[in-house]
Amino acid sequence: MSLPKEVSEKLEAFRSKVASTANDIVFRVFPAKIIELTTLIDSTNTPDSPFNIAQASTLTDARVYPAPSSVDPGGPAKRRRTEDGGALSPTNGDITSTRYPDLVHANKHILKLSETTKSECAQLSDCCDKVKLWVNLTMPKIEDGDNFGVQIQEEVLSELLRSQESAYNIRDSVRQHYLARAKICSKLIKYPNVEDYALALREHDEKQLFFARQNLVDIRNIYAVITDILHKNIAKIRSPKGNNRAGLY
């Protein structure tokens, strides 16, 4: 039993599109990203770069601001009740029922850098997905013998998967930063007279500024490694059953 001709043609068109997209990524997008990120990393050495560690001295506002005027200064307001007498949980942004309604502002500078990190991670993950699909579709049917080219393809797939997982971990570091900063801020609100909490917040923001630049370096290096492996083994990836005398790397 075989596929209908129309379905077969559509599948072949899909395969061709996948191959074309992947080749564009391997030979145009990946090298361009290496150059782009290297230029951005080099620019961080200038004092006016948003990634320069010199920015850390002025970017943290560790002051505790009073609660908005809508909050009763005499103490936290009573929780609203449902018709059956149950307490309603506070909605997002509703501080009328909070125990400590004072405010510490988020670091807008770090927030902007985090958006750059998230964008780079999303692009890296998307490119790896497309190249992985192409490599998988070029794999020949499973049979005995002459499988060296397939082993190379599997090694390339493993490297692409590791690169993708690295992008996920770097992306998740943004969430971890907000959680860690929120804990310090909550302590600062609760104990505004303890100066060490303010110092801890400044140190945390300085560390995040350092990591923001380091994340760019890590992403650039990921691009460099997978580009190198793909270019060196492109013949075996495209034709795994071809001449097997050439080794991996």
RODO-2510 file (C-alpha; in nm, 4 decimals, decimal comma):
residues 249
     n   res          X          Y          Z
     1     m     0,0000     0,0000     0,0000
     2     s     0,1357     0,3424    -0,0932
     3     l     0,0418     0,7029    -0,0309
     4     p    -0,1881     0,8800    -0,2758
     5     k     0,0047     1,0842    -0,5287
     6     e    -0,1347     1,4160    -0,4040
     7     v    -0,0387     1,3406    -0,0429
     8     s     0,3047     1,2198    -0,1495
     9     e     0,3675     1,5427    -0,3418
    10     k     0,2631     1,7547    -0,0430
    11     l     0,4924     1,5609     0,1878
    12     e     0,7805     1,6018    -0,0549
    13     a     0,7126     1,9750    -0,0740
    14     f     0,7155     1,9880     0,3059
    15     r     1,0493     1,8044     0,3186
    16     s     1,1970     2,0410     0,0624
    17     k     1,0814     2,3437     0,2597
    18     v     1,2261     2,2011     0,5820
    19     a     1,5608     2,1336     0,4095
    20     s     1,5702     2,4821     0,2560
    21     t     1,4928     2,6490     0,5903
    22     a     1,7520     2,4420     0,7763
    23     n     2,0253     2,5098     0,5206
    24     d     1,9512     2,8817     0,5431
    25     i     1,9852     2,8629     0,9209
    26     v     2,3083     2,6601     0,9111
    27     f     2,4859     2,8709     0,6477
    28     r     2,3365     3,2158     0,6982
    29     v     2,1574     3,2611     1,0333
    30     f     2,4050     3,0820     1,2614
    31     p     2,7174     3,2583     1,1245
    32     a     2,5339     3,5924     1,1319
    33     k     2,4344     3,5408     1,4966
    34     i     2,7965     3,4626     1,5907
    35     i     2,9115     3,7896     1,4338
    36     e     2,6173     3,9897     1,5747
    37     l     2,6634     3,8650     1,9310
    38     t     3,0407     3,9028     1,9170
    39     t     2,9951     4,2672     1,8166
    40     l     2,7436     4,3185     2,0989
    41     i     2,9754     4,1522     2,3524
    42     d     3,2693     4,3677     2,2428
    43     s     3,0543     4,6795     2,2815
    44     t     2,9873     4,5962     2,6488
    45     n     3,3398     4,7144     2,7309
    46     t     3,2352     5,0743     2,6704
    47     p     3,1146     5,2579     2,9863
    48     d     2,7855     5,3649     2,8237
    49     s     2,6842     5,0099     2,7297
    50     p     2,3742     4,8919     2,9222
    51     f     2,5613     4,5644     2,9865
    52     n     2,8687     4,7333     3,1373
    53     i     2,9209     4,6553     3,5042
    54     a     2,9842     5,0254     3,5698
    55     q     2,6075     5,0784     3,5348
    56     a     2,5538     4,8820     3,8570
    57     s     2,6407     5,1734     4,0854
    58     t     2,3318     5,3724     3,9846
    59     l     2,0715     5,1207     3,8699
    60     t     1,9362     4,9932     4,2041
    61     d     1,6683     5,1809     4,3960
    62     a     1,6662     5,0191     4,7409
    63     r     1,4256     5,2685     4,8960
    64     v     1,0992     5,1490     5,0497
    65     y     0,8090     5,3597     4,9288
    66     p     0,4864     5,4087     5,1250
    67     a     0,1737     5,2267     5,0233
    68     p    -0,0561     5,3899     4,7665
    69     s    -0,3112     5,6339     4,9106
    70     s    -0,5926     5,3822     4,8478
    71     v    -0,4594     5,1671     5,1340
    72     d    -0,5868     5,2451     5,4829
    73     p    -0,2860     5,3849     5,6742
    74     g    -0,4345     5,2574     6,0001
    75     g    -0,3721     4,8968     5,9024
    76     p    -0,4620     4,6368     5,6459
    77     a    -0,8218     4,6417     5,5320
    78     k    -1,0527     4,3530     5,6082
    79     r    -1,0887     4,0981     5,3341
    80     r    -1,3999     4,1135     5,1247
    81     r    -1,6476     3,8367     5,1889
    82     t    -1,8551     3,6245     4,9554
    83     e    -2,2278     3,5837     5,0014
    84     d    -2,1727     3,2663     5,2063
    85     g    -1,9252     3,4405     5,4340
    86     g    -1,6035     3,3042     5,2808
    87     a    -1,3019     3,5287     5,2333
    88     l    -1,2051     3,6320     4,8810
    89     s    -0,8411     3,5938     4,7891
    90     p    -0,6726     3,9184     4,6807
    91     t    -0,6580     3,9613     4,3051
    92     n    -0,3381     4,0428     4,1180
    93     g    -0,2341     4,3966     4,2156
    94     d    -0,4854     4,4161     4,5039
    95     i    -0,2830     4,5212     4,8095
    96     t    -0,5719     4,6142     5,0393
    97     s    -0,5376     4,2835     5,2258
    98     t    -0,1589     4,2623     5,2378
    99     r     0,0218     4,2696     5,5697
   100     y     0,3065     4,4860     5,4400
   101     p     0,1687     4,7073     5,1596
   102     d     0,4850     4,9172     5,1161
   103     l     0,6585     4,9157     4,7800
   104     v     1,0066     4,8489     4,6402
   105     h     1,0358     4,9239     4,2696
   106     a     1,1576     4,6633     4,0207
   107     n     1,4871     4,7268     3,8471
   108     k     1,3788     4,8552     3,5059
   109     h     1,7346     4,8403     3,3696
   110     i     1,7694     4,4684     3,4445
   111     l     1,4195     4,4141     3,3061
   112     k     1,5249     4,5524     2,9668
   113     l     1,8370     4,3349     2,9609
   114     s     1,6247     4,0333     3,0519
   115     e     1,4033     4,0977     2,7490
   116     t     1,7145     4,0807     2,5288
   117     t     1,8162     3,7510     2,6910
   118     k     1,4699     3,6012     2,6455
   119     s     1,4584     3,7062     2,2805
   120     e     1,7984     3,5504     2,2088
   121     c     1,7021     3,2280     2,3843
   122     a     1,3764     3,2048     2,1914
   123     q     1,5570     3,2517     1,8587
   124     l     1,8235     2,9931     1,9460
   125     s     1,5632     2,7369     2,0519
   126     d     1,3538     2,7943     1,7391
   127     c     1,6551     2,7548     1,5081
   128     c     1,7626     2,4353     1,6824
   129     d     1,4112     2,2955     1,6434
   130     k     1,4125     2,3545     1,2691
   131     v     1,7589     2,2070     1,2170
   132     k     1,6713     1,9041     1,4332
   133     l     1,3655     1,8363     1,2201
   134     w     1,5748     1,8503     0,9029
   135     v     1,8396     1,6128     1,0400
   136     n     1,5715     1,3689     1,1516
   137     l     1,4070     1,3736     0,8100
   138     t     1,7393     1,2999     0,6357
   139     m     1,7943     0,9833     0,8394
   140     p     1,7741     0,6676     0,6260
   141     k     1,5634     0,3655     0,7124
   142     i     1,6938     0,1385     0,9873
   143     e     1,9029    -0,1495     0,8510
   144     d     2,2204    -0,3446     0,9264
   145     g     2,5628    -0,2135     0,8270
   146     d     2,6904     0,1167     0,6885
   147     n     2,5533     0,3163     0,9831
   148     f     2,8493     0,5453     1,0479
   149     g     2,6725     0,8390     0,8837
   150     v     2,3673     0,7774     1,1027
   151     q     2,5879     0,7860     1,4126
   152     i     2,7132     1,1273     1,3049
   153     q     2,3553     1,2454     1,2591
   154     e     2,2666     1,1203     1,6084
   155     e     2,5662     1,3018     1,7577
   156     v     2,4609     1,6219     1,5803
   157     l     2,1060     1,5803     1,7127
   158     s     2,2404     1,5344     2,0653
   159     e     2,4420     1,8552     2,0351
   160     l     2,1389     2,0446     1,9061
   161     l     1,9324     1,9117     2,1971
   162     r     2,2004     2,0188     2,4469
   163     s     2,2069     2,3630     2,2885
   164     q     1,8301     2,3887     2,3156
   165     e     1,8347     2,2829     2,6816
   166     s     2,1020     2,5448     2,7507
   167     a     1,8739     2,8073     2,5957
   168     y     1,5883     2,6911     2,8215
   169     n     1,8108     2,7137     3,1306
   170     i     1,9322     3,0630     3,0428
   171     r     1,5711     3,1659     2,9780
   172     d     1,4633     3,0259     3,3146
   173     s     1,7353     3,2231     3,4947
   174     v     1,5209     3,5342     3,4369
   175     r     1,2405     3,3830     3,6443
   176     q     1,4855     3,2778     3,9138
   177     h     1,6209     3,6331     3,9268
   178     y     1,2765     3,7808     3,9904
   179     l     1,2016     3,5271     4,2647
   180     a     1,5342     3,5877     4,4400
   181     r     1,4965     3,9647     4,4143
   182     a     1,1396     3,9499     4,5450
   183     k     1,2585     3,7661     4,8576
   184     i     1,5202     4,0326     4,9273
   185     c     1,2658     4,3107     4,8664
   186     s     1,0134     4,1484     5,1011
   187     k     1,2781     4,1401     5,3729
   188     l     1,3664     4,5032     5,2997
   189     i     1,0015     4,6056     5,3391
   190     k     0,9638     4,4062     5,6600
   191     y     1,2935     4,5256     5,8098
   192     p     1,3692     4,8676     5,6526
   193     n     1,6076     4,9487     5,9370
   194     v     1,8432     4,6610     5,8444
   195     e     2,0924     4,8167     5,6041
   196     d     2,2324     4,4810     5,4930
   197     y     1,9112     4,4013     5,3036
   198     a     1,9577     4,7157     5,0950
   199     l     2,3194     4,6166     5,0314
   200     a     2,2082     4,2644     4,9408
   201     l     1,9656     4,4065     4,6846
   202     r     2,2399     4,6164     4,5240
   203     e     2,4753     4,3169     4,5136
   204     h     2,2018     4,1028     4,3604
   205     d     2,1382     4,3559     4,0839
   206     e     2,5108     4,3874     4,0146
   207     k     2,5334     4,0094     3,9857
   208     q     2,2427     4,0066     3,7406
   209     l     2,4122     4,2730     3,5311
   210     f     2,7239     4,0543     3,5177
   211     f     2,5151     3,7492     3,4228
   212     a     2,3319     3,9458     3,1527
   213     r     2,6614     3,9925     2,9679
   214     q     2,7746     3,6379     3,0447
   215     n     2,4496     3,5018     2,9000
   216     l     2,5329     3,6736     2,5708
   217     v     2,8760     3,5073     2,5757
   218     d     2,7214     3,1665     2,6468
   219     i     2,4655     3,1996     2,3674
   220     r     2,7354     3,3136     2,1221
   221     n     2,9484     3,0140     2,2182
   222     i     2,6553     2,7773     2,1684
   223     y     2,6061     2,9142     1,8178
   224     a     2,9796     2,8759     1,7486
   225     v     2,9912     2,5117     1,8607
   226     i     2,6838     2,3911     1,6743
   227     t     2,7866     2,5834     1,3613
   228     d     3,1299     2,4221     1,3706
   229     i     2,9880     2,0709     1,4114
   230     l     2,7260     2,1188     1,1404
   231     h     2,9705     2,2618     0,8870
   232     k     3,2329     1,9931     0,9470
   233     n     2,9808     1,7110     0,9101
   234     i     2,7382     1,8580     0,6580
   235     a     2,8149     1,5947     0,3924
   236     k     2,7270     1,3093     0,6288
   237     i     2,4175     1,4892     0,7522
   238     r     2,2889     1,5336     0,3996
   239     s     2,3933     1,1875     0,2797
   240     p     2,4514     0,9503     0,5744
   241     k     2,4851     0,6463     0,3468
   242     g     2,7536     0,8024     0,1285
   243     n     3,1320     0,7498     0,1502
   244     n     3,2098     0,6546     0,5114
   245     r     3,5861     0,6942     0,5014
   246     a     3,5647     1,0485     0,6452
   247     g     3,5372     1,0445     1,0246
   248     l     3,3407     1,2577     1,2682
   249     y     3,5011     1,6020     1,3207
***
